[in-house]
Amino acid sequence: MRAEVHQVADGTYLVHGSHVNWVILQDGDAVTLVDTGYPGDREQVLASLAEVGSSPEAVAAVLITHAHNDHLGSAEYLRATHGTPVYLHPAEVPHARREFLHQASIGDVVRNAWRPGVVPWAVHVIRLGGTEHNPVTAPEPFPGEGPLDLPGRPVPVHTPGHTDGHCVYHLPEAGIVISGDTLATGHATSRVKGPQILLDFFHHERAGVLASLETIGALDGDTLLPGHGPVHRGSVRAAAEQARDRAS
C-alpha cells in the first residue's frame, strides 16, 4: 500500500498512511517529520519523504504528537539509524520510553467489538505492529519554548487528555494546526465525517480531550491536519466547536 502525499501549503504535506497520518514540513533541503505512522508503515514513511524530494538523512527532527504506536512507529528507527532527535512534551517522554502505556488495551477492544468497524480496525492494527513493544530509547523534551528552530517553525501546544503529554503543533504564519488525536476528521471505527473526537476507549481521559478542544479552538488557523482523517479547510475554532458538540 502506498502512502498518499497531499501538499496543503508551501512546504507542508499531509500524508495518509495505513489509517493514520503524518506531516512533512519542508524548508530547503531539511524537513521536520511530525509523527511516523505504525511500525508497519516504515516503507511508506520513507517513500513519502522521497516523494517530496527529501530523505531520512534530511530529517532535522521527529516531533511526536503522542506516543501511541500508530504515531511512534518509525521514530526509534530514525533515531537509531540516522541520529534524528525525537522530541515530545516532557510529560510524554516517559510514555515514549514505555515506562507506562496510556493506550487502548485488548480488553478495551473486546468490550467495544460490537461497534461498527472496530474488529476490522483491530485486525489491521495487529498486522501493522500496533500492539508491539515499540519504545524510543532516548526521546527528548522540546528544546525550548515557543516556535521550534526547525523547518516549519512549529509551536507545540499541550493538549492533554488523549494522553497526558499529547501536543498539537501550530504553524501560525500558515494558519495550520496539526491536531494529532485530540481532534480528528475521520477514523476506521467512526461513521461520522468531519471534525470529531475519537471513541472514548481510545482516550486516557475524555474530560481532558474536551477541555483541550477549547485550547485548539483558541489557535488562529483555517487548516486542520488531523492524525486521522482528511485535511479540513475552514475555521479551526469552528472545527473544535463542532467536535465538542458531537461529543456532548
Backbone as CSV, one residue per row, in Angstrom:
resi,resn,N_x,N_y,N_z,CA_x,CA_y,CA_z,C_x,C_y,C_z
1,MET,0.841,-1.185,0.000,0.000,0.000,0.000,0.881,1.242,0.000
2,ARG,0.572,2.188,-0.864,1.363,3.400,-0.986,0.717,4.538,-0.210
3,ALA,1.549,5.314,0.475,1.040,6.477,1.194,0.579,7.538,0.209
4,GLU,-0.449,8.283,0.589,-0.945,9.385,-0.230,-0.382,10.687,0.316
5,VAL,0.375,11.392,-0.511,1.002,12.640,-0.101,0.217,13.802,-0.688
6,HIS,-0.284,14.685,0.179,-1.071,15.830,-0.270,-0.389,17.118,0.183
7,GLN,-0.033,17.974,-0.760,0.526,19.268,-0.396,-0.625,20.181,0.006
8,VAL,-0.578,20.714,1.223,-1.665,21.553,1.718,-1.271,23.022,1.783
9,ALA,0.027,23.301,1.720,0.543,24.667,1.704,1.999,24.581,1.257
10,ASP,2.633,25.710,1.019,4.034,25.699,0.628,4.863,24.990,1.700
11,GLY,5.525,23.930,1.306,6.396,23.209,2.221,5.694,22.381,3.272
12,THR,4.380,22.191,3.135,3.618,21.431,4.137,2.826,20.329,3.447
13,TYR,3.025,19.098,3.914,2.396,17.938,3.292,1.715,17.078,4.364
14,LEU,0.457,16.724,4.112,-0.248,15.748,4.937,-0.162,14.405,4.216
15,VAL,0.305,13.394,4.929,0.482,12.072,4.330,-0.482,11.089,4.985
16,HIS,-1.294,10.416,4.162,-2.205,9.380,4.637,-1.513,8.035,4.508
17,GLY,-1.230,7.402,5.638,-0.667,6.056,5.645,-1.764,5.031,5.837
18,SER,-1.514,4.046,6.682,-2.468,2.970,6.937,-3.395,3.363,8.091
19,HIS,-4.459,4.066,7.781,-5.434,4.528,8.780,-4.839,5.559,9.741
20,VAL,-3.736,6.181,9.392,-3.141,7.203,10.250,-2.352,8.155,9.366
21,ASN,-2.163,9.376,9.856,-1.472,10.402,9.077,-0.157,10.796,9.727
22,TRP,0.733,11.347,8.927,1.891,12.073,9.425,2.058,13.316,8.553
23,VAL,2.891,14.247,9.001,3.044,15.526,8.326,4.520,15.784,8.057
24,ILE,4.814,16.295,6.876,6.170,16.684,6.495,6.198,18.201,6.340
25,LEU,7.107,18.845,7.062,7.326,20.296,6.954,8.691,20.505,6.326
26,GLN,8.718,21.156,5.183,9.949,21.251,4.396,10.434,22.689,4.297
27,ASP,11.740,22.856,4.473,12.375,24.166,4.337,13.727,23.938,3.670
28,GLY,13.795,24.209,2.368,15.017,23.918,1.625,15.280,22.431,1.587
29,ASP,16.471,22.028,2.002,16.828,20.607,1.978,16.403,19.870,3.245
30,ALA,15.995,20.601,4.268,15.691,19.985,5.557,14.188,19.843,5.757
31,VAL,13.798,18.845,6.570,12.389,18.633,6.873,12.220,18.322,8.354
32,THR,11.035,18.627,8.839,10.562,18.145,10.131,9.487,17.114,9.844
33,LEU,9.559,15.988,10.526,8.556,14.934,10.378,7.721,14.898,11.643
34,VAL,6.421,15.145,11.496,5.505,15.117,12.638,4.761,13.793,12.617
35,ASP,5.085,12.931,13.573,4.560,11.573,13.687,5.129,10.679,12.586
36,THR,5.010,9.356,12.802,5.698,8.420,11.899,4.890,7.166,11.592
37,GLY,3.568,7.206,11.803,2.732,6.074,11.455,2.966,4.858,12.341
38,TYR,2.402,3.727,11.916,2.601,2.446,12.592,4.004,1.906,12.305
39,PRO,4.487,0.946,13.106,5.749,0.294,12.748,5.720,-0.279,11.334
40,GLY,4.590,-0.814,10.930,4.471,-1.398,9.599,4.367,-0.392,8.477
41,ASP,4.324,0.905,8.802,4.256,1.963,7.791,5.636,2.478,7.373
42,ARG,6.709,1.843,7.840,8.038,2.425,7.622,8.343,2.686,6.153
43,GLU,8.069,1.714,5.292,8.377,1.925,3.872,7.555,3.075,3.301
44,GLN,6.339,3.239,3.793,5.517,4.358,3.339,6.081,5.690,3.831
45,VAL,6.574,5.711,5.061,7.183,6.937,5.584,8.384,7.326,4.726
46,LEU,9.254,6.363,4.453,10.448,6.648,3.653,10.073,7.057,2.229
47,ALA,9.064,6.396,1.666,8.633,6.740,0.311,8.023,8.138,0.266
48,SER,7.310,8.527,1.317,6.703,9.865,1.333,7.778,10.943,1.397
49,LEU,8.855,10.683,2.129,9.972,11.639,2.150,10.579,11.774,0.762
50,ALA,10.761,10.647,0.094,11.330,10.677,-1.255,10.417,11.416,-2.223
51,GLU,9.105,11.261,-2.044,8.151,11.884,-2.967,8.203,13.409,-2.913
52,VAL,8.582,13.969,-1.767,8.689,15.428,-1.666,10.131,15.888,-1.892
53,GLY,10.974,14.972,-2.381,12.351,15.323,-2.697,13.284,15.326,-1.513
54,SER,12.922,14.591,-0.468,13.729,14.566,0.742,14.234,13.146,0.999
55,SER,14.752,12.931,2.204,15.326,11.641,2.570,15.379,11.536,4.082
56,PRO,15.578,10.333,4.627,15.704,10.207,6.088,16.852,11.034,6.648
57,GLU,17.937,11.142,5.896,19.097,11.904,6.356,18.784,13.395,6.491
58,ALA,17.770,13.863,5.769,17.425,15.283,5.785,16.437,15.647,6.885
59,VAL,15.976,14.668,7.657,15.010,14.945,8.716,15.743,15.578,9.899
60,ALA,15.463,16.855,10.136,16.140,17.570,11.218,15.669,17.090,12.582
61,ALA,14.410,16.692,12.662,13.860,16.180,13.919,12.535,15.493,13.638
62,VAL,12.194,14.559,14.518,10.862,13.965,14.545,10.122,14.576,15.729
63,LEU,8.947,15.135,15.462,8.065,15.618,16.515,6.914,14.626,16.655
64,ILE,6.604,14.249,17.876,5.542,13.279,18.120,4.389,13.968,18.839
65,THR,3.177,13.813,18.295,2.014,14.368,18.981,1.769,13.614,20.284
66,HIS,1.902,12.285,20.226,1.728,11.451,21.410,2.296,10.065,21.096
67,ALA,2.601,9.333,22.153,3.412,8.121,21.990,2.601,6.843,21.835
68,HIS,1.529,6.873,21.073,0.848,5.647,20.685,1.578,5.039,19.494
69,ASN,1.480,3.723,19.352,2.261,3.032,18.329,1.945,3.471,16.906
70,ASP,0.742,3.981,16.667,0.412,4.398,15.306,0.978,5.776,14.964
71,HIS,1.627,6.417,15.917,2.284,7.700,15.673,3.790,7.621,15.939
72,LEU,4.167,6.633,16.729,5.560,6.472,17.149,6.319,5.485,16.271
73,GLY,5.635,4.876,15.305,6.120,3.703,14.599,7.585,3.666,14.199
74,SER,8.056,4.679,13.457,9.431,4.667,12.948,10.343,5.657,13.648
75,ALA,9.896,6.200,14.768,10.709,7.206,15.455,12.036,6.628,15.938
76,GLU,11.998,5.443,16.561,13.240,4.849,17.056,14.147,4.431,15.901
77,TYR,13.555,3.976,14.819,14.364,3.625,13.643,15.143,4.846,13.148
78,LEU,14.482,5.970,13.014,15.158,7.176,12.531,16.204,7.661,13.533
79,ARG,15.884,7.562,14.821,16.845,7.990,15.838,18.083,7.108,15.833
80,ALA,17.869,5.783,15.813,18.987,4.849,15.906,19.796,4.780,14.624
81,THR,19.139,4.915,13.485,19.817,4.740,12.197,20.452,6.028,11.705
82,HIS,19.777,7.141,11.926,20.237,8.408,11.351,20.567,9.469,12.400
83,GLY,20.418,9.133,13.669,20.715,10.098,14.721,19.700,11.214,14.831
84,THR,18.500,10.991,14.324,17.461,12.019,14.322,16.908,12.223,15.727
85,PRO,16.916,13.436,16.256,16.306,13.645,17.575,14.797,13.463,17.508
86,VAL,14.245,12.903,18.566,12.800,12.678,18.684,12.303,13.509,19.859
87,TYR,11.464,14.501,19.559,11.004,15.449,20.569,9.523,15.248,20.890
88,LEU,9.202,15.372,22.188,7.831,15.298,22.667,7.664,16.259,23.841
89,HIS,6.425,16.423,24.273,6.173,17.159,25.506,6.855,16.413,26.660
90,PRO,7.376,17.125,27.656,8.048,16.448,28.775,7.207,15.351,29.427
91,ALA,5.889,15.547,29.529,5.030,14.530,30.139,4.909,13.279,29.284
92,GLU,5.236,13.405,27.997,5.103,12.277,27.078,6.412,11.519,26.904
93,VAL,7.524,12.091,27.358,8.832,11.441,27.205,8.865,10.064,27.870
94,PRO,8.453,9.917,29.147,8.459,8.567,29.730,7.468,7.622,29.061
95,HIS,6.393,8.158,28.512,5.456,7.325,27.753,6.150,6.754,26.521
96,ALA,6.927,7.581,25.822,7.650,7.111,24.641,8.694,6.064,25.000
97,ARG,9.260,6.164,26.204,10.223,5.150,26.660,9.518,3.885,27.127
98,ARG,8.199,3.922,27.198,7.351,2.829,27.653,7.563,2.512,29.130
99,GLU,7.746,3.590,29.906,7.726,3.412,31.351,6.296,3.167,31.825
100,PHE,5.331,3.557,31.027,3.919,3.259,31.231,3.266,3.313,29.857
101,LEU,2.019,2.899,29.774,1.328,2.890,28.487,-0.093,3.382,28.655
102,HIS,-0.394,4.525,28.065,-1.756,5.056,28.002,-2.296,4.741,26.606
103,GLN,-2.774,3.558,26.429,-3.213,3.118,25.103,-4.355,2.125,25.281
104,ALA,-5.273,2.092,24.318,-6.374,1.136,24.388,-5.829,-0.282,24.523
105,SER,-6.376,-1.023,25.477,-5.920,-2.389,25.718,-6.722,-3.382,24.877
106,ILE,-6.265,-4.624,24.875,-7.014,-5.679,24.182,-8.407,-5.807,24.791
107,GLY,-8.477,-5.670,26.129,-9.773,-5.734,26.795,-10.704,-4.623,26.336
108,ASP,-10.150,-3.414,26.156,-10.961,-2.303,25.658,-11.537,-2.628,24.280
109,VAL,-10.695,-3.205,23.432,-11.140,-3.547,22.080,-12.231,-4.612,22.133
110,VAL,-12.041,-5.643,22.959,-13.034,-6.713,23.073,-14.371,-6.157,23.544
111,ARG,-14.311,-5.254,24.546,-15.556,-4.680,25.074,-16.261,-3.798,24.052
112,ASN,-15.534,-3.311,23.075,-16.123,-2.435,22.055,-16.250,-3.113,20.691
113,ALA,-16.073,-4.432,20.662,-16.096,-5.162,19.397,-17.451,-5.093,18.696
114,TRP,-18.500,-4.771,19.449,-19.837,-4.671,18.855,-19.983,-3.424,17.975
115,ARG,-19.082,-2.464,18.137,-19.194,-1.225,17.379,-18.777,-1.451,15.925
116,PRO,-19.452,-0.824,14.978,-19.078,-0.980,13.570,-17.632,-0.560,13.331
117,GLY,-16.904,-1.412,12.626,-15.548,-1.070,12.213,-14.460,-1.431,13.200
118,VAL,-14.810,-1.748,14.455,-13.773,-1.975,15.462,-12.982,-3.251,15.184
119,VAL,-13.657,-4.344,14.844,-12.939,-5.605,14.618,-12.014,-5.520,13.396
120,PRO,-12.479,-5.031,12.229,-11.543,-4.888,11.096,-10.380,-3.951,11.424
121,TRP,-10.663,-2.870,12.164,-9.597,-1.960,12.570,-8.576,-2.684,13.440
122,ALA,-9.043,-3.493,14.396,-8.146,-4.207,15.301,-7.259,-5.192,14.539
123,VAL,-7.826,-5.885,13.579,-7.030,-6.817,12.764,-5.943,-6.056,12.020
124,HIS,-6.302,-4.916,11.475,-5.361,-4.072,10.750,-4.239,-3.604,11.673
125,VAL,-4.596,-3.206,12.884,-3.607,-2.728,13.860,-2.576,-3.816,14.162
126,ILE,-3.036,-5.015,14.376,-2.125,-6.118,14.688,-1.169,-6.370,13.531
127,ARG,-1.680,-6.342,12.309,-0.835,-6.592,11.133,0.252,-5.535,10.982
128,LEU,-0.023,-4.309,11.413,0.931,-3.216,11.240,1.820,-2.981,12.459
129,GLY,1.763,-3.884,13.424,2.629,-3.756,14.581,2.095,-2.837,15.652
130,GLY,0.795,-2.583,15.632,0.225,-1.655,16.590,0.242,-2.143,18.021
131,THR,0.416,-3.452,18.227,0.465,-3.994,19.585,1.887,-4.369,20.003
132,GLU,2.879,-4.053,19.179,4.263,-4.368,19.510,4.787,-3.477,20.631
133,HIS,5.817,-3.979,21.322,6.564,-3.136,22.263,7.517,-2.304,21.422
134,ASN,7.285,-1.004,21.356,7.992,-0.173,20.371,8.467,1.143,21.006
135,PRO,9.339,1.064,22.011,9.763,2.292,22.689,10.776,3.096,21.883
136,VAL,10.894,4.364,22.217,12.014,5.184,21.763,13.027,5.172,22.900
137,THR,14.248,4.802,22.587,15.263,4.622,23.625,15.647,5.932,24.296
138,ALA,15.783,6.987,23.510,16.244,8.268,24.060,15.413,9.423,23.524
139,PRO,14.110,9.468,23.854,13.290,10.614,23.452,13.713,11.835,24.248
140,GLU,13.424,13.018,23.709,13.853,14.250,24.357,12.677,15.222,24.480
141,PRO,12.642,16.024,25.550,11.645,17.095,25.626,11.984,18.192,24.624
142,PHE,10.998,18.992,24.286,11.215,20.067,23.321,12.390,20.955,23.744
143,PRO,13.220,21.339,22.785,14.371,22.190,23.103,13.972,23.659,23.180
144,GLY,13.383,24.059,24.290,12.957,25.444,24.447,11.459,25.599,24.302
145,GLU,10.996,26.827,24.430,9.577,27.144,24.329,9.312,27.991,23.095
146,GLY,8.023,28.095,22.735,7.676,28.886,21.561,7.998,28.146,20.285
147,PRO,8.115,28.872,19.155,8.411,28.223,17.877,9.732,27.460,17.942
148,LEU,9.718,26.229,17.488,10.932,25.427,17.484,11.801,25.813,16.298
149,ASP,13.098,25.809,16.497,14.035,26.165,15.432,14.226,24.973,14.509
150,LEU,13.150,24.666,13.792,13.091,23.519,12.896,12.313,23.935,11.646
151,PRO,12.459,23.198,10.554,11.647,23.505,9.377,10.161,23.595,9.724
152,GLY,9.518,24.669,9.254,8.118,24.915,9.550,7.881,25.767,10.765
153,ARG,8.898,25.916,11.623,8.775,26.709,12.863,7.515,26.330,13.662
154,PRO,7.292,25.023,13.895,6.076,24.620,14.609,6.119,25.037,16.076
155,VAL,4.949,25.361,16.605,4.798,25.741,18.007,4.052,24.623,18.733
156,PRO,4.693,23.908,19.649,3.981,22.877,20.397,2.949,23.498,21.343
157,VAL,1.779,22.889,21.400,0.715,23.352,22.300,0.204,22.119,23.056
158,HIS,0.342,22.133,24.368,-0.032,20.993,25.191,-1.546,20.819,25.201
159,THR,-2.005,19.634,24.815,-3.438,19.330,24.782,-3.672,17.965,25.430
160,PRO,-3.538,17.879,26.738,-3.669,16.586,27.420,-5.094,16.047,27.366
161,GLY,-5.183,14.734,27.552,-6.476,14.062,27.554,-6.376,12.738,26.828
162,HIS,-6.064,12.798,25.546,-5.851,11.554,24.803,-4.709,10.787,25.449
163,THR,-3.620,11.479,25.749,-2.571,11.033,26.664,-2.185,12.252,27.496
164,ASP,-1.411,12.037,28.554,-1.058,13.155,29.433,-0.211,14.206,28.732
165,GLY,0.647,13.768,27.808,1.551,14.701,27.159,1.220,14.989,25.710
166,HIS,-0.015,14.724,25.309,-0.396,14.976,23.918,-0.171,16.452,23.571
167,CYS,0.372,16.697,22.380,0.583,18.056,21.875,0.044,18.173,20.462
168,VAL,-0.501,19.345,20.168,-0.743,19.714,18.778,0.373,20.678,18.387
169,TYR,0.520,20.882,17.083,1.560,21.785,16.579,0.912,22.861,15.724
170,HIS,1.169,24.103,16.105,0.569,25.252,15.441,1.603,25.880,14.512
171,LEU,1.174,26.156,13.290,2.005,26.888,12.328,1.312,28.232,12.107
172,PRO,1.593,29.217,12.949,0.803,30.465,12.940,0.837,31.194,11.604
173,GLU,1.998,31.265,10.975,2.105,32.026,9.729,1.296,31.385,8.609
174,ALA,1.192,30.064,8.633,0.438,29.355,7.601,-1.021,29.142,7.982
175,GLY,-1.387,29.415,9.240,-2.754,29.188,9.689,-3.115,27.716,9.754
176,ILE,-2.143,26.893,10.170,-2.324,25.438,10.190,-2.194,24.924,11.610
177,VAL,-3.065,23.970,11.969,-2.953,23.253,13.230,-2.845,21.759,12.926
178,ILE,-1.767,21.145,13.405,-1.576,19.694,13.302,-2.117,19.113,14.605
179,SER,-3.256,18.425,14.525,-4.052,18.186,15.730,-3.908,16.810,16.345
180,GLY,-3.070,15.932,15.786,-2.898,14.615,16.388,-4.220,13.899,16.570
181,ASP,-4.421,13.320,17.770,-5.645,12.557,18.026,-6.625,13.278,18.944
182,THR,-6.343,14.530,19.286,-7.318,15.290,20.063,-8.500,15.692,19.198
183,LEU,-8.239,16.016,17.945,-9.289,16.440,17.020,-9.068,15.747,15.690
184,ALA,-9.936,14.795,15.372,-9.845,14.021,14.136,-10.907,14.496,13.150
185,THR,-10.797,14.007,11.904,-11.841,14.285,10.911,-12.407,12.994,10.325
186,GLY,-11.968,11.870,10.857,-12.449,10.570,10.413,-11.634,9.481,11.077
187,HIS,-12.186,8.250,11.091,-11.465,7.111,11.666,-12.149,5.845,11.186
188,ALA,-11.393,4.766,11.135,-11.945,3.489,10.672,-13.077,2.986,11.558
189,THR,-13.124,3.436,12.811,-14.179,2.994,13.729,-15.330,3.989,13.817
190,SER,-15.324,5.003,12.984,-16.350,6.041,13.044,-17.125,6.118,11.737
191,ARG,-18.411,6.320,11.842,-19.247,6.525,10.660,-19.493,8.011,10.425
192,VAL,-18.911,8.845,11.274,-19.060,10.292,11.172,-17.938,10.851,10.314
193,LYS,-18.252,11.813,9.476,-17.244,12.501,8.680,-17.140,13.942,9.159
194,GLY,-15.933,14.465,9.190,-15.730,15.827,9.645,-15.203,15.874,11.068
195,PRO,-15.027,17.064,11.624,-14.412,17.227,12.945,-15.129,16.423,14.023
196,GLN,-14.341,15.706,14.824,-14.887,14.805,15.837,-13.772,14.395,16.786
197,ILE,-14.152,13.855,17.947,-13.168,13.187,18.778,-13.303,11.687,18.539
198,LEU,-12.270,10.947,18.861,-12.291,9.501,18.687,-13.201,8.863,19.736
199,LEU,-13.502,7.590,19.551,-14.311,6.864,20.529,-13.657,6.933,21.905
200,ASP,-14.485,6.902,22.943,-13.998,7.141,24.300,-12.886,6.178,24.713
201,PHE,-12.941,4.916,24.278,-11.958,3.957,24.778,-10.552,4.225,24.259
202,PHE,-10.422,5.102,23.289,-9.094,5.469,22.806,-8.413,6.495,23.719
203,HIS,-9.169,7.186,24.552,-8.636,8.300,25.324,-8.276,7.888,26.747
204,HIS,-7.164,8.417,27.234,-6.789,8.203,28.630,-7.748,8.945,29.547
205,GLU,-8.163,10.155,29.147,-9.078,10.947,29.964,-9.962,11.778,29.040
206,ARG,-11.196,11.363,28.868,-12.097,12.035,27.939,-12.324,13.496,28.304
207,ALA,-12.472,13.785,29.596,-12.719,15.169,30.015,-11.571,16.072,29.599
208,GLY,-10.360,15.532,29.654,-9.204,16.307,29.218,-9.248,16.606,27.732
209,VAL,-9.711,15.649,26.945,-9.843,15.863,25.500,-10.811,17.010,25.229
210,LEU,-11.948,17.002,25.906,-12.932,18.052,25.688,-12.379,19.418,26.092
211,ALA,-11.628,19.456,27.192,-11.012,20.716,27.600,-9.970,21.163,26.580
212,SER,-9.243,20.216,26.016,-8.202,20.556,25.044,-8.787,21.042,23.726
213,LEU,-10.036,20.684,23.427,-10.682,21.242,22.241,-10.797,22.760,22.368
214,GLU,-10.995,23.238,23.586,-11.037,24.682,23.807,-9.681,25.307,23.491
215,THR,-8.619,24.621,23.882,-7.262,25.109,23.600,-7.027,25.188,22.102
216,ILE,-7.430,24.141,21.383,-7.257,24.130,19.932,-8.090,25.234,19.293
217,GLY,-9.308,25.407,19.768,-10.188,26.420,19.210,-9.666,27.834,19.368
218,ALA,-8.778,28.037,20.326,-8.208,29.370,20.541,-7.027,29.656,19.615
219,LEU,-6.594,28.664,18.848,-5.467,28.858,17.943,-5.952,29.446,16.620
220,ASP,-5.226,30.395,16.116,-5.597,31.049,14.861,-5.243,30.144,13.695
221,GLY,-6.248,29.748,12.916,-5.961,28.889,11.776,-7.193,28.596,10.956
222,ASP,-6.959,28.213,9.709,-8.051,27.849,8.816,-7.791,26.530,8.102
223,THR,-6.778,25.782,8.586,-6.484,24.469,8.019,-6.119,23.517,9.151
224,LEU,-6.792,22.376,9.189,-6.576,21.385,10.231,-5.988,20.122,9.611
225,LEU,-4.848,19.675,10.150,-4.215,18.439,9.693,-4.297,17.435,10.837
226,PRO,-5.260,16.510,10.790,-5.501,15.608,11.910,-4.619,14.362,11.852
227,GLY,-4.576,13.642,12.971,-3.883,12.365,12.986,-4.653,11.284,12.256
228,HIS,-5.960,11.461,12.141,-6.814,10.511,11.425,-7.855,11.294,10.643
229,GLY,-8.004,10.955,9.367,-8.982,11.612,8.525,-8.347,12.616,7.577
230,PRO,-9.150,13.177,6.671,-8.631,14.093,5.659,-8.386,15.491,6.206
231,VAL,-7.672,16.293,5.423,-7.469,17.704,5.768,-8.827,18.390,5.895
232,HIS,-8.917,19.325,6.834,-10.147,20.105,6.995,-9.833,21.555,6.708
233,ARG,-10.531,22.122,5.738,-10.376,23.529,5.404,-11.519,24.317,6.029
234,GLY,-11.173,25.355,6.725,-12.171,26.179,7.403,-11.689,26.517,8.793
235,SER,-12.427,27.326,9.477,-12.049,27.807,10.804,-11.711,26.661,11.749
236,VAL,-10.517,26.708,12.331,-10.133,25.705,13.320,-11.023,25.830,14.548
237,ARG,-11.365,27.060,14.920,-12.264,27.263,16.060,-13.602,26.564,15.810
238,ALA,-14.174,26.748,14.622,-15.460,26.127,14.316,-15.338,24.604,14.309
239,ALA,-14.209,24.085,13.825,-13.996,22.635,13.809,-13.962,22.083,15.227
240,ALA,-13.261,22.771,16.127,-13.188,22.328,17.514,-14.565,22.381,18.164
241,GLU,-15.345,23.407,17.870,-16.693,23.523,18.441,-17.606,22.416,17.902
242,GLN,-17.460,22.105,16.618,-18.280,21.026,16.050,-17.949,19.693,16.699
243,ALA,-16.665,19.419,16.908,-16.266,18.181,17.543,-16.820,18.101,18.970
244,ARG,-16.782,19.220,19.681,-17.296,19.225,21.057,-18.812,19.013,21.055
245,ASP,-19.503,19.633,20.137,-20.952,19.462,20.052,-21.299,17.998,19.758
246,ARG,-20.557,17.389,18.873,-20.830,15.977,18.526,-20.536,15.041,19.700
247,ALA,-19.622,15.450,20.562,-19.251,14.607,21.701,-20.205,14.740,22.880
248,SER,-21.049,15.761,22.847,-21.920,16.009,24.009,-23.180,15.149,23.961
